[in-house]
């Protein structure tokens, strides 16, 4: 395997990780900001108030974006397995 190919495979893997994690992180961030604003307005400083909605938001993101994330991962895995014989040389 050449160094250029190794760098390309690593780059593609990092992009895949970012694409798969982005919906969950984005929705969790949005809910966290909204809960923080709500806590600042009402001056309620309960720890579970910020934790539980973010967990639920990430779960909803997995439910909504799960099929898309799975198809991305399957396509990437298929591409890696198809190019495996050329990588070994």
C-alpha positions in Angstrom: 0.0 0.0 0.0 1.4 3.3 -1.0 1.5 6.3 1.4 -0.9 8.2 -0.9 -3.5 5.4 -0.8 -3.1 5.2 3.0 -3.7 8.9 3.4 -6.7 8.7 1.1 -8.3 5.8 3.0 -7.6 7.7 6.3 -9.1 10.9 5.0 -12.2 9.1 3.7 -12.6 7.3 7.1 -12.5 10.6 8.9 -15.0 12.2 6.6 -17.3 9.2 7.1 -17.0 9.5 10.9 -17.9 13.2 10.7 -20.8 12.6 8.4 -22.2 9.8 10.6 -21.8 11.8 13.9 -23.0 15.2 12.6 -26.7 14.7 13.0 -26.5 13.4 16.5 -24.0 16.1 17.6 -25.9 18.9 15.9 -29.2 18.0 17.4 -27.6 17.5 20.8 -25.9 20.9 20.5 -29.2 22.6 19.4 -31.1 21.1 22.3 -28.3 22.0 24.8 -28.3 25.6 23.7 -32.1 25.8 24.0 -32.1 24.2 27.4 -29.3 26.6 28.5 -31.3 29.6 27.4 -34.3 28.2 29.2 -32.3 27.7 32.4 -30.8 31.2 32.1 -34.2 32.8 31.7 -35.9 30.9 34.5 -32.8 30.6 36.8 -33.5 26.9 37.2 -30.1 25.2 37.7 -31.1 21.5 37.8 -28.5 19.2 36.3 -30.9 16.6 35.0 -32.8 19.3 33.1 -29.9 19.8 30.8 -28.9 16.1 30.6 -32.2 14.3 29.8 -33.3 16.4 26.8 -29.9 16.0 25.2 -30.1 12.2 25.6 -33.6 12.2 24.1 -32.5 14.4 21.2 -29.6 12.1 20.3 -32.0 9.1 20.5 -34.4 10.9 18.1 -31.5 11.8 15.8 -30.5 8.1 15.6 -34.1 7.2 14.8 -34.5 9.8 12.2 -31.1 9.6 10.5 -30.3 6.0 11.3 -31.2 4.6 7.8 -29.1 7.3 6.1 -26.2 6.7 8.4 -26.4 3.0 7.9 -26.5 3.4 4.1 -23.4 5.6 4.2 -21.5 3.1 6.3 -22.6 0.2 4.1 -21.5 2.0 1.0 -18.2 3.0 2.5 -17.5 -0.6 3.7 -18.5 -2.0 0.3 -16.1 0.5 -1.4 -13.2 -0.5 1.0 -13.8 -4.2 0.4 -14.0 -3.8 -3.4 -10.7 -1.9 -3.4 -9.0 -4.2 -1.0 -7.2 -6.3 -3.6 -5.6 -3.2 -5.1 -4.6 -2.0 -1.6 -2.6 -5.1 -0.8 -0.4 -4.9 -3.9 
